[in-house]
């Protein structure tokens, strides 16, 4: 049995459209280590992927980390420095978005990062003609970021869509939880997830009821094309 054919595809940004998770994790590890809390990029990627910056700080402070008041500003500065020279799109995903736009399917970006950063990073990686600022939404602009449902509900409202007429593409359990909380079906993607995290992430997606868990952008393109023709499986 199939549900309605989706007419809105909501993409997470980091790790779905742009290959930024590893750069951010490396920057976070360097910053925390410099503050006297030695850690690794691998640990940061595993612990913080998909989290808003506020949630990350709250978690660390809850664990007893004595962070400076400008920790988030320092974190942005370090990651943006890396992004300026190393940030790239996930290879093959630009074609996925382009295919949707050519088929007149509505698209949007739902990120827990600040909206200014989302827009800047999409421009840097060549998505700006497909995903202009008016299609970019931040978890910092709603009462509660992902994993709360607020951001996805806000996007549904802006596009006048019901949850069952949309589908979310996510690389993190945090984002997938937000989609589920809003009643929107989701696809989990693993193509930018670190190799040592793929098995765990696949299990998390399956436990949350992913409509599909995919390993490559090509599989994402094929799956979305099928859903646009046949509907999203229940």
N, C-alpha and C positions, 0 to 999 in steps of 0.2 A: 504494500500500500504506500502511496506517495502523498506528500503534502502539496501545498501550492508551489508553483514554480517561483523561486526567489527572484525578486526584482530589485533588491538592494544587497550589495556585498560590502561588508564592513571589515576592513583590514586593520589589524594591529600594524604598527610601524616597525619598531626595532625587532630584528630577527625574522620578520615576515617580508617587508619591502626592502629594508636596508640592512646591511650586514654589520650591525653596530654592537651587538651584545658582547662580543669578545673584547672590543676596544673599551667599552664602558667598564667591564669587569676588571680589565687590566688597570685602568685609571683608578678605579675604586680601591683595588688592592694596594696600589702604590701610595695612595693618600692615607689609607688606614695604617699601613706599615710606617709611614713617615710620622704618624701621630702616636706611635708606640703600640700599635695593635697589629703585629705581624700576621699576614694572611696571604693567600694566593689568588690569582685571577680565577682559577678553577673553582675555588671555594666561593668567591663572590658571585660568579655566574650561577652556581647552583643555588645559592641562598636568596639572591635578590632579583633574578630575572622576572620581569613583569611588574615588580613592585613600583609604586610611586616613591619619589624621593622622601616624602614625609613619612611614609610607612617604613621605609628602610631606616630612617633616623630613629623613629619610635622603637623599632625592634632593637637596634643597637643600644640605645639608651636604657631600654628595659633589661638588657644583658649587662648593664653596668659600665658601658663605654662613656667616658667623659669627653664628649665631642665639643669643639669650639662652636660659638654661635653662628659663625659663617661657614659651617661645614658644607652645607648644600652649595653655597657660592663657590667654595674651593673645588667641590666635586664637579660642578658645571665647567669651571675653568679648565680643569685637567682633561676632562673628556672632550670638550670642544677643541682643545689644542690637538688631540689625536684625530678627531673627526676632520679637521681642516686638511690634513695631509693623507689620511689613510681610509677615510670612509668611502665605501662603495655600495652600489645597489646589490641585492642578491641576484646573481646572474639568472636570467630567465623569467623573473617575476614581472619585469616591465611589460613583457609580451602578454602576460596573463591579464594585467590591468588594461592594457590597450585593447585586447580582445573583448573585454566586457564593455568598454566605452564604445567600441565600434558597433556592438550589438544593442546599444542604447540602454544598458543596464546601469542603474545608479550605483555609484561607489562612494565610499567614505573611509576616513582614517580615524581610528579610535586609539589614542595613546595616553599612557599615564605621564608622559613627559610634558613639559611646558609647551604650549601651542607654538610659541615663537621658535623654539628649537625644532619642533616637528616640521614646520614650514621651511625653515632654513635647511634642514638636512634633506628634505625631499627635493629642494631646489638643487642642492649640491650633487645629488645622485641622479638628477635628470627626470624626476617624476612631475615637476611642477606644471607641465602642460596637461597632464592627465589628472592630477590631484592638486588643484589650486587651493589657496587658503580657505575658501568658503567650504571646502569639503573636509577640512582638518579639524578635529575635535580633541580636547584634552581633558583628562580626568581631574586636572586642577581647576577646571572651570565649572565643575558640578560639586554638590555637597560632599560626595564620597567617591574616590577613584575606584577603579577595578581593584579587588574582586566584587565590590558592590555593583548593583545593576544600574546605577545612576547614569553613567556615561552612555551605555547602549540605549537606555530608555530615552535619553535626551536626543540621540541621533534619530531614533525611530520617530520621535515627535516632530523633529525638524523636517523629516522627509514624509511625514504623514503615512507611516507604514505600521502594520501590525507585526509582532515578533515572528510569526510563521511565514511572512513574506520576505524575510531577510535571512542572511547567513553570515556568520562571523568566521574570519580566518585568523587563527591564533597560534603562537609558538610557545606560550607559557600557560601553566595551570592557573595562575592568577587571572589572566585574561579570559581563559575558558570559563572559570567560575563566574566572572562577571556576565558573560553571555548567557550562561545557564540561569543565573539569578534573574535576568531580564526576560527569560523565556525564548531566547533566540538560539536556534541550532547552530552548531559550530563545527568547523573542520580544524583538526590539529595538524600542524606542519612541523617537520623535524629537520628540514634541509639546512638550517643554520644553527641547530642545536649542537653543542659540543658532543663528540663521539661518546664520551664516558657518561653522558646524561641521557642519551637517546632512549635506552630501554626503560628507565624510570619515567621519562616524560611520556612515552607511549602508554605505559600502564596508567598514568594519571589521566591522560586524555580518554582512554577507554573506560575508566571508572566513572568519568564525568559524562559519558554517553556521546562521545564524538560521533558525528555522522560518518567521518572517515579520518584516518590518520595516515598522512602522506609523507613520502621521503624526498620527493623532488618537485621543483616548480612545474615540470612537464606533467606530472601526475595531478597537480593542482589545476592546471589548465584543462586537462581532460575531464576531471571530476566536475569542475564548475560548468563546463560545456554540457556535460550529461545532465546535471541538475537543471540547467536552463531549458533543456528539452523535455525532461521526464519528471522533474520535481525532485525535492529533497526527500530521501528515504526517512521513514519514521524511526 
